[in-house]
Amino acid sequence: MNFSRKVTHAGFGLGFAVLNQIIPRERFVLGMTIVTSTSLLVELLRYRKGFGWMNDALHFFLRGTLRKHEMEGKFTGSFYYFLGVTLSAYLYPKTAATLGICQLALADPSASYFGRQTRHIYWSRIENGLGGFGRNKGMLGFLGGALFCLPFNYRVLSIAALPTTTTRTTIATVSALLGLAGAFADLAVPTPALTVPKSIGNMKVPSWVPPFHVDDNVVVPIFSSFACTKIFQAFGFSQELELARCIIF
């Protein structure tokens, strides 16, 4: 169990969520676009001749958080993480994007943790998935991830600028639905991930095509942000709902 990776994952996510709150949207999206583009450039160059120093620097800064396939030439989760945050901030209102990024920070690592802890409970496992959906993941991991997000979401919404008539039950329900959205998005991404195929029909995919794959670091914040807009709409919350400046205080 790579706890350092999970802590780093959560820390970066909550940090980006706070930055999304306090920095004007245009500046935040621009900054994240630069970070994402730089990350992609490093991923494309770090194994090419003359750019080994990039790979050495990546290993130095990320150290124990890297997975085996990331050290063997596959893209790291960092690029997809930055991309997911960037797209969420660009596509959705600030509050929805912030809460979507928070689900990325918390639902993803917690669902993974609970999934691993309950992997021996056979009935909860999806195994081959439903047409690839949730392959090699488990329902208990999904529920654990959703429940883990509940108290955080409740705290965030309970100190937001909601109408005074909003009940605690409503806040708890919205908080639970947000957690379920994040955990569901994580559940939907199969393990191992879907990657660019080596061939399409009789046509080979050129070797220069990057090894992109479907990553939960992109799916979770985008889906969670979208779900947030619909949940807010269903419960009569404003899409421009003001959260606390630092989200939880």
Disulfide bonds with the S-S distance in Angstrom:
none
